[in-house]
Amino acid sequence: MNHGQWQLQVFSLPGKELASYGININELNSDGYFLSGHAAGRMVWTYSDNKATKMVGIATLVKNKLYGIVYLAETTKYNDYLQTAQKIIDSFRI
């Protein structure tokens, strides 16, 4: 299974179904994203339960193994730590 097939399978839930869980996808993209030098998919989403939370996840498939990292924070603090989270993501090695 190549990366494109994996991405379509993972992110093929209907928008209404996600919204029923309080999940709103803000971005879903695989153009120009890499994790440890491998082409990757990136998703940014928000989730509302008791607190509004914003998350970014980046994942790649290497030798049939899925590797991914998720950064999450309260929506109001998300941008405060995003640069640090990006440095951690950039340092990840497979």
C-alpha positions as CSV (number, residue, x, y, z in Angstrom):
1,M,0.0,0.0,0.0
2,N,1.5,3.4,-1.0
3,H,1.2,6.6,1.0
4,G,-1.7,7.9,-1.1
5,Q,-3.8,4.8,-0.6
6,W,-3.1,4.9,3.2
7,Q,-4.1,8.5,3.4
8,L,-7.4,7.9,1.6
9,Q,-8.3,5.0,3.9
10,V,-7.4,6.8,7.1
11,F,-9.2,10.0,6.3
12,S,-12.3,8.7,4.6
13,L,-14.7,9.3,7.4
14,P,-17.7,11.5,6.4
15,G,-17.6,15.1,7.7
16,K,-20.9,14.7,9.4
17,E,-19.7,11.7,11.4
18,L,-16.6,13.6,12.6
19,A,-18.7,16.6,13.5
20,S,-20.9,14.4,15.6
21,Y,-17.8,13.7,17.8
22,G,-17.0,17.4,18.0
23,I,-14.1,17.1,15.5
24,N,-13.6,19.7,12.8
25,I,-10.8,19.3,10.2
26,N,-9.1,22.6,9.4
27,E,-6.5,21.2,7.1
28,L,-5.7,17.9,5.4
29,N,-2.7,17.9,3.1
30,S,0.1,15.7,1.9
31,D,1.9,18.2,-0.4
32,G,5.4,19.1,0.7
33,Y,5.2,17.5,4.2
34,F,7.9,15.1,5.4
35,L,8.5,13.1,8.6
36,S,12.1,11.9,9.0
37,G,12.7,12.5,5.3
38,H,9.7,10.5,4.2
39,A,6.7,11.9,2.4
40,A,3.9,12.5,5.0
41,G,0.4,13.6,5.4
42,R,-0.6,16.5,7.8
43,M,-3.9,17.1,9.4
44,V,-4.9,20.0,11.6
45,W,-8.2,19.7,13.5
46,T,-10.1,21.0,16.5
47,Y,-12.0,19.1,19.1
48,S,-14.4,20.5,21.6
49,D,-15.3,18.7,24.8
50,N,-14.8,20.5,28.1
51,K,-12.1,22.6,26.6
52,A,-11.5,23.6,23.0
53,T,-8.4,21.8,21.7
54,K,-6.4,22.2,18.5
55,M,-4.2,19.5,17.1
56,V,-1.8,18.9,14.3
57,G,-0.7,15.4,13.3
58,I,1.8,14.3,10.8
59,A,2.3,10.7,9.7
60,T,4.1,8.6,7.2
61,L,4.2,5.0,6.1
62,V,7.6,3.3,5.9
63,K,8.0,-0.4,5.2
64,N,4.4,-1.0,6.1
65,K,4.7,0.7,9.5
66,L,2.9,3.8,10.4
67,Y,4.8,6.5,12.2
68,G,3.1,9.6,13.4
69,I,3.4,12.5,15.8
70,V,0.5,14.6,17.2
71,Y,0.9,18.0,18.9
72,L,-2.2,19.2,20.8
73,A,-2.9,22.2,23.1
74,E,-5.8,24.3,24.2
75,T,-6.9,26.4,21.2
76,T,-6.0,29.6,23.0
77,K,-2.4,28.4,23.7
78,Y,-1.8,26.4,20.4
79,N,0.3,29.0,18.7
80,D,2.3,29.7,21.8
81,Y,4.0,26.3,21.6
82,L,3.7,25.5,17.9
83,Q,7.2,26.5,17.0
84,T,8.6,24.2,19.8
85,A,6.4,21.4,18.6
86,Q,7.6,21.8,15.1
87,K,11.2,21.6,16.2
88,I,10.4,18.3,18.0
89,I,8.6,17.0,14.9
90,D,11.6,18.0,12.7
91,S,14.0,16.2,15.0
92,F,12.0,12.9,14.8
93,R,14.0,10.1,13.2
94,I,12.9,6.7,11.9
